[in-house]
Amino acid sequence: MRLKDKTAIVTGGASGFGAGIVETFLAEGARVMIADINGEAARDMAERHGALAQTVDVSDSASMGALSDAAMDAWGRIDIMVNNAGITHLPKPMEEVEEAEFDRVMAVNVKSVYLSARHIVPKMKAAGQGVFLNMASTAGVSPRPNLNWYNASKGWVITATRAMAVELAPFGIRVNALNPVAGETPLLKSFMGEDTPEMRAKFLSTIPLGRFSRPEDLGHAAAFLCSDEASMITGVAMEVDGGRCI
């Protein structure tokens, strides 16, 4: 029960890595708000697990403000903010990515972190404590060709995590990130372009441990970084990648 009585928001929490984080947090004793643009999926998962649900567009300031307010109304504080929601563009040469695709990737992967800070940092400062966990990627460390703007967005998340950690440390707020390799999530097909045995084999050949990241892998890593066991860890981008970045 490493997170007993902690309160946590997990964006993109209704599927993929986010669902793995939600389930692990609940098992570790946290009270969790599942925040997802798919409000129906968030509500269904919340009902199954005894959590709270909130429909949110992480790229919209008003929606993120409503998420923050809902958590404060429910709990009176926000101990943990997990910025997990993310998207990618389909694999293609960088110059062929449409401007609308680029804008959407930046809005969901980059602006969302800014908006969560805008709305939640003041509340954590007032409490004198808190933890942010941002979902980055091995793509921000060892970029894959034809995912250029996704790679760049995740590199931004890593730098933002370190910058946030330095600035917020005096206020008792820790900030870390996770760098998963491609996993069994709804985004896997988008990363690969097509989900075929041949394409999976090609991806797996770059991962020394020989498998994709699983939601529970990210859940266990997130639970550690957000727990008091990691009270001396901030500004870290932890690779959960089976050796991909070695």
C-alpha positions in Angstrom: 0.0 0.0 0.0 2.7 2.5 -1.1 0.1 5.1 -2.1 -2.3 4.6 0.8 -4.7 7.6 1.0 -2.9 9.5 -1.8 -5.1 11.3 -4.3 -4.1 11.0 -8.0 -5.3 12.2 -11.4 -4.3 10.0 -14.4 -5.0 11.5 -17.8 -5.6 9.0 -20.6 -6.4 6.7 -17.8 -9.1 4.6 -19.5 -6.8 2.6 -21.7 -3.3 1.5 -22.4 -0.5 2.6 -20.1 -2.9 4.9 -18.3 -5.2 2.0 -17.3 -2.2 0.1 -16.0 -1.2 3.1 -13.9 -4.7 3.5 -12.6 -5.1 -0.2 -11.6 -1.7 -0.2 -9.9 -2.4 3.0 -8.0 -5.7 1.6 -6.8 -4.1 -1.6 -5.7 -1.5 0.5 -3.8 -4.2 2.3 -1.9 -4.6 5.6 -3.8 -7.8 7.4 -4.6 -7.8 7.9 -8.3 -9.6 10.1 -10.8 -9.6 8.6 -14.3 -9.4 11.5 -16.7 -10.0 10.7 -20.4 -11.4 12.3 -23.5 -13.4 9.1 -23.8 -15.7 9.9 -20.9 -17.8 6.7 -21.3 -14.7 4.5 -21.1 -13.5 6.4 -18.0 -16.9 6.1 -16.3 -17.1 2.4 -17.1 -13.6 1.8 -15.7 -14.3 3.9 -12.6 -17.4 2.0 -11.8 -15.6 -1.3 -12.1 -12.7 -0.2 -9.8 -14.4 2.2 -7.4 -12.6 5.3 -8.7 -13.8 8.7 -10.0 -14.1 9.7 -13.6 -13.8 13.0 -15.5 -14.1 13.7 -19.2 -11.2 15.9 -20.2 -9.6 17.3 -23.3 -6.0 17.8 -22.1 -5.3 20.3 -24.8 -8.0 22.7 -23.6 -7.4 25.0 -20.7 -11.0 25.2 -19.6 -11.3 21.4 -19.6 -8.1 21.0 -17.6 -9.3 23.7 -15.1 -12.6 21.7 -14.7 -10.5 18.6 -14.0 -8.5 20.3 -11.3 -11.6 21.7 -9.7 -13.4 18.4 -9.8 -10.5 16.7 -8.0 -10.3 19.5 -5.4 -14.1 19.3 -4.8 -13.8 15.5 -4.3 -10.7 15.4 -2.2 -9.6 18.9 -1.1 -6.1 18.3 -2.4 -4.2 16.7 -5.4 -1.2 14.7 -4.3 -0.2 13.2 -7.7 -0.8 14.4 -11.2 0.0 11.9 -14.0 0.2 13.4 -17.5 -0.2 10.2 -19.4 -2.5 11.2 -22.3 -0.7 11.2 -25.6 -1.0 10.7 -29.4 1.2 10.3 -32.4 1.1 11.0 -36.1 1.4 8.1 -38.5 4.9 7.2 -39.7 5.9 9.3 -42.7 8.7 11.6 -43.8 8.8 14.7 -41.6 7.9 17.0 -44.5 4.8 15.1 -45.3 3.2 15.4 -41.9 0.2 17.8 -42.3 0.2 21.0 -40.2 -3.1 19.9 -38.5 -1.4 16.6 -37.4 1.6 18.5 -36.1 -0.6 20.9 -34.1 -2.6 18.0 -32.6 0.5 16.1 -31.5 1.9 19.3 -29.8 -1.4 20.2 -28.2 -1.9 16.7 -26.6 1.7 15.8 -25.8 3.2 19.2 -25.0 0.5 21.8 -24.2 -1.2 19.4 -21.8 1.8 19.4 -19.5 1.9 23.2 -19.5 -1.9 23.3 -18.8 -1.6 20.8 -15.9 1.1 23.0 -14.4 -1.0 26.1 -14.8 -3.9 24.6 -13.0 -2.4 22.2 -10.5 1.0 23.6 -9.5 -0.6 26.5 -7.5 -2.6 23.9 -5.5 0.4 21.8 -4.8 2.5 24.9 -3.8 -0.3 25.8 -1.3 -0.1 22.3 0.1 3.7 22.3 0.2 3.9 19.0 -1.5 3.0 17.0 -4.6 4.2 14.8 -7.4 4.0 15.2 -11.2 4.7 12.2 -13.4 4.9 12.9 -17.2 4.8 10.2 -19.8 7.7 10.7 -22.2 9.1 8.0 -24.4 12.2 6.3 -25.7 11.4 8.3 -28.8 12.6 11.4 -27.0 16.0 9.7 -26.3 16.6 7.5 -29.3 14.3 8.8 -32.1 12.9 6.5 -34.7 12.8 7.7 -38.4 9.5 8.9 -39.8 8.1 9.8 -36.3 10.0 13.1 -36.2 7.4 15.4 -34.6 6.3 12.8 -32.1 9.9 12.2 -31.2 10.4 16.0 -30.7 7.3 16.2 -28.6 8.6 13.6 -26.2 12.0 15.2 -26.1 10.3 18.3 -25.0 8.5 16.4 -22.2 11.8 15.1 -20.9 13.3 18.6 -20.8 10.2 20.1 -19.3 10.2 17.4 -16.6 13.8 18.4 -15.6 13.0 22.1 -15.7 9.9 21.6 -13.6 11.8 19.5 -11.1 14.4 22.2 -10.5 11.9 25.0 -10.2 9.4 23.2 -8.0 11.8 21.4 -5.7 11.9 24.3 -3.1 8.1 24.0 -2.8 8.2 20.3 -1.9 7.0 19.2 -5.4 8.8 16.3 -7.2 8.6 15.9 -11.0 9.7 12.8 -12.9 9.0 11.1 -16.3 8.7 7.6 -17.7 10.2 6.6 -21.0 8.4 3.5 -22.2 9.2 1.6 -25.4 6.3 0.8 -27.8 3.7 -1.2 -25.9 0.5 -3.2 -26.2 -1.7 0.0 -26.3 -4.1 1.6 -28.8 -1.1 3.6 -30.1 0.9 0.6 -31.2 -0.6 0.3 -34.7 -0.1 4.1 -35.2 3.6 3.8 -34.3 4.1 0.9 -36.7 2.0 2.1 -39.5 0.5 -1.4 -39.8 0.1 -4.1 -37.3 1.5 -7.2 -39.0 3.7 -10.1 -37.7 6.6 -8.8 -39.8 6.3 -5.2 -38.4 6.0 -6.5 -34.9 9.1 -8.6 -35.4 11.0 -5.6 -36.7 10.1 -3.5 -33.7 10.9 -6.3 -31.2 14.3 -6.9 -32.7 15.3 -3.5 -31.3 14.3 -4.4 -27.7 17.0 -6.5 -26.0 14.4 -8.1 -23.6 12.4 -9.1 -26.6 8.9 -7.8 -25.7 6.8 -4.7 -25.8 6.1 -2.6 -22.7 3.0 -3.7 -20.9 0.6 -1.4 -19.0 1.5 -3.1 -15.7 5.2 -2.3 -16.3 4.4 1.4 -16.4 2.0 1.0 -13.4 4.8 -0.5 -11.2 7.3 2.2 -12.2 4.8 5.0 -11.8 3.8 3.7 -8.3 7.4 3.7 -7.2 8.2 7.2 -8.5 5.0 8.7 -7.0 5.5 7.0 -3.6 7.4 8.3 -0.6 10.0 5.6 -1.3 11.2 7.9 -4.1 11.2 11.0 -2.0 14.8 11.8 -3.0 14.1 11.3 -6.7 13.2 14.2 -8.9 14.1 15.3 -12.5 14.5 11.7 -13.6 13.3 10.3 -17.0 13.2 6.5 -16.2 13.4 4.2 -19.1 11.0 1.3 -19.0 12.1 -0.1 -22.3 13.6 -3.5 -22.0 17.0 -2.1 -22.9 15.9 -0.3 -26.1 18.0 2.8 -25.3 21.2 1.1 -24.4 
